[in-house]
Amino acid sequence: MELPGDPIGINYTNSFNSSLTDDDKDRIQFIHFPPIDPDLFIECPTVNFRANAVIEAHRPIIRELVASQFEGSQDQAPHLNALIVDMFCKPMIDVGKEFGVPTYMFLISNAVFLWIILYIPTLQDEHGQDISALANSTTELMIPSYAVAVPPSVCHICFWTNLRSKGLIVISEVYTVGPMLKPEKPKPNSDVLQWDQVKEIAIAVEKSGYRIRWSLRRPPTEDLKNFPGEYTDYNEVLPNGFLERTADKGKVVGWVPQTEVLANVAVGGFISHCGWNSVKESLWYTVPAATWPMYAEQQLNAFELVKELGLAVEISLDYNQLSKD
């Protein structure tokens, strides 16, 4: 799917596809769906609503693709044995059910996130707990698989997940199923950020004296609620003279190939939003992380790293922010 305004994802897929050998193409095939007119989604209030609307708009396209696998004589076995759908593509589960094809959901977060999804309903079903009240509760929960008590508002993010699939595929220590990491060899050579916040970060970075590489991207535009973009001039948002004063010890850039940066031995720390891919990559390359979660299950991931495992230090662990969102 080509999400409007997301050239990085499209370019990455195209690059990966072009690198496949003939033998690879016998095993895996990419089907590129036609791009959808972005003007159809102008009324979507946020980028998340917009992404969901784009995915929903692909349902008839996916249905047609699945139907094509059943063309032919009735005594001929269908070419499609199962569907595996991303956790954000839940509408496609109904497509699989329509054709009687087993559909499995791939959770892009970790096994502990799945455990909470499975455990929370028992609070209501077996213990009579009103789970809708957990968002504002101050009573921490003891949850199996955690050694420490968990703030209830962190768990509240897990309630939306609908497990209507035939089964689940989850990233865990038992079955190493994607997203795959491709270790990089070291080479020698937003919406969530407000303008005043960017300047405050810049002041702190400059005063710290450390060498830094700062990935700073333009927030989505208000008219299209698009994906983050790139700046043509960082002076628009940074303090006057910042780039000149820090030219010998730092660099401000846009999107970066994160694994290449983390693989470089010169990198001594990583300020991360705590998406699970970023968590895995920082652990793989043994780069200490400072957690700055923003939304989704990132607060839960940060809690696990800082409080449960002691593998990171916190910049922010604002559990109440989840209920505000």
N, C-alpha and C positions, 0 to 999 in steps of 0.2 A: 504494500500500500504506500502511495506517495502522499504523506501528510503535507498539506499546503504550508509552504514557508519553512520546510525542514530540509534544506539542501544537503546538510551534513549526513543525515541518515540515508538519503537517496544516493549520494556520492559514494558512501561507504559500501552499500550493497552492490552498486555497479562495479566498484573496484574489486570487491571480493569475487563477484561473478566472473569478471574478466580474467581472474587469476586461476580459475579452475581448469584442470587438465581434461582431456577427453575421457580418461578413466573416471575422474570425479563426476563428470556430467552424466555418466551412466548410472550414478548413484544418487545424485541430487540435481534438482532443476529449479531455477528461480522463475517464477511467473510474475511479470510486472503488470499490474493493473493500470488502466488508463488514469491519468491525473484527473481529479475532480475540481470543478470550478470553485475557487476559494470564495467567490461572492455569495455562494449558497450558505455560507456559515458566518456571515457578518454579524448576525444577531446573537451568536453564542457569547455569553458573558465572560468566559475565561478560556484559556488555552486547553484546560482539561475538558470542558464542555465541548469545545471545538473538536478535539481529538476523538471524543466519544461519538460525536455526530458524524465524523468522517468514517469511523469504523462501522457505525450502523448503516451508513449509505452504501457500504460494500457488501451488505448481506445478500442482495439479489445477485451480485457478481459472483460471490462465493457459491451461492446456490446453483447457479448455472454451471460453474466449474465442476462442482460435485456431481451434478446430474450428468455431465458429459462422461463421467467415469462408469456410468451404468448403461450407456448406449450399446446396442448389439442384441444378439439373441438372448432369450431368457435363460437358456441352459448354459450360457457362458458366465463364468464367475466374474464379478466386478473387479476393476483394477484397484479399487480403493479399500484398504483394510481398516484404516482408522484415521481420525483427525486429531491433531495436537494443536491446541489453541493457547495463545498467550492469555494471561489472566485479565488483560485489558480487552480481549476480544471475545468476551462472554456471549455476545449475540450469536456467534457462530456455533455455539453448542446446540442451539435450536435447529440449525441447518443439519447438523449431524444426526440429530434425533429424527428429523423428517425422513431421512433416507435409511434409518436404521444402522448408521455407522457409529461404532463406538468412538466417543469423543473424550479426550483426556486434556486436563488443564495443566499448563506449565506455569508454576509459580516462580516469578523471577526473584523473589526474596528468599530468606533462609528458612531452615526447618523449624526454628523456634517460632517464627511468625506463623507458620502453618499450625503448630501446636496450640498457639493461643486461639487461632480461628476455630479449632476443633474443641477447645476447652471451654471458651466463654459461654456457649449455649448451655452447657451443663449447669452453670450458675443459675440460669433461669429455669431449666427443665427439672433439675434435681434439687435445687436449693431455694427456689422461689425468688431469686434475686432479680430486681427490676434493672436490666442491663442498660436501659436508657438513662438511668440515674448515675451511672458510673462516671460519665463525663465530668460531673461536678463534685464527685465524691472525693474525700480526703483520706479514706481508709485504704491502705495499700493491700494488695492481694498476694497471697502465697500461691503461686501457680507451679504445678509440676513442671520440671525441666529447668526451673530457675532456683538458684541458691539464695537469692535475696528477694525481698518483697518488691512487687512491681506497682508503680502508681497506676490507678485505674484508668486515668485519662489516656495513658499510653496504649492501653488495651482497646480503648474505644474505637481506634482506627480499624480494628479488625472486623467490625460487625458487618461491614458492607459486603464482604466476600460471599458469593453464593456458590456453594459447592454442588452444582447440579450435574457435574460431569461424571463420566464412567469411572474415572480414577484421576490421580494426581501425579505429576512429576515435579519433584522439588529438589532444589540444590541442597545437598547434604554431604556428610562425610562418608556415606555408604555408597551411593550411586553418583558418580561424577558426571552428571548430565548438565551441560551448558548453563549459562552462556560460557563458551570456552575461552580460556585465557591463552593468548599467544605470546609467550615471553619475548620481550624485545631485548636486543643487545644494545648496551649503552652506545650512544653516538657522541663524537667529540663536540663536535660543534653542532541585570535580570529583573526580572519582575520582582524577585524577592529582595532586591537591593534598591534602596531609595537614594536619591542624590546626596543628601547630607550624610547618609551612612557610608557611601563610597568615599567621600572626603575624609570622614573620621578614620576609616580604615587606612587611607593613604597617609594621614598624619602619623598614625601608630606605626605603620610600616617604615616610614622614613625615620622616626625617632628610635626604632628598634636597632637600627644599624646593620641588620642582617641582609644578606643577599637574597633576593626574592625573584620569583617568576609569578606574575599575577595574571590569571586568566579572567579578563573583564569583558563581559559581553553586554550588548545593548538590550534592554528589556523589550518585551513585545510591544508593538504599537497598539494604541487604544482602539483604532478603527477596526482592525482585523483580529485582535487578540491572537497575534501570531506567535511563532516560536522566537526565542532570543535571536538577535542578529549581531552584526559586527559594527564597531565604531570606525568611522573614517578619521576621526580626530579625538583622541582621548582627553585633550585639554577641555573638551566640553563639560566633563564631569569631575576632573581631578583638580586639586588646588593649583593655583598659579605657580609655575616654576617647578612643580613636582618632578616632571619627567627629566628636566635638566639637572636637578639636584641629585637625582638617584640614578643617573645614566651609567655611572661606573660600578653600581652594585645591584642593579635590578633591571627588570624588563616587564613592561605591561603588554600583554598580547591578547588575542581573541581566543577562539577555540584552539585547543591543543590536543595532540595525540597523548592521552594521559599515561598510557602504559610506557611510552617512550620516555616521558619525563620521570616517572617513578623509577624506571630501570636505571637511570643515571646515578652513579654513586655519589655525585655531588649534592643530591637532594637529601636534606636532613630532616624535613618535616613536611606535613601535608595537612592543610586546613580543608576539611571535607564536609560536604553536606550529608554524608553518611548514606548515600544510596548503596545498596548491597554490592553492586559491581565495584564501586570505588573502595568499599571496605575490603573486599577480597584482594583487589589489586594492591592496596597499601600493605596488607599482610604478606602477600606473596613476595613483594620487593622489600619487605622489612623496613618500611618507612613509617616512623611514628606519626600518629594522626591526632589532630585537634578537632573535636567534633563541633559542627555547627549545623544541626539538622533544621530543615525548613518545613516539610510537610510529608504526607503519606506515612509510611512506616519508618521514616528516618529517625524520629524520636526514639522508637523502639530499638533500632539498630545502635544508636548512640548510647542508650541506656545499657544495652548488653555489653558494648565495648568498654564503657567507663566503669559502671557499677558492678556488672556481673563478672567480666573477664579481666578487668584492669589493664586493658591493652591500649588505652587512649586517655587523653585529658580533655576536659570539657571546656568549650568556649560558652556554649549555651545548652541547657537541657530544660527547655520551657514546656513542661508537660501540658500546662493549661492552654498553650497556644493551639493545641489540637482541637479543643472544644470551641475556641474562638473561630477557627476556620470553618 
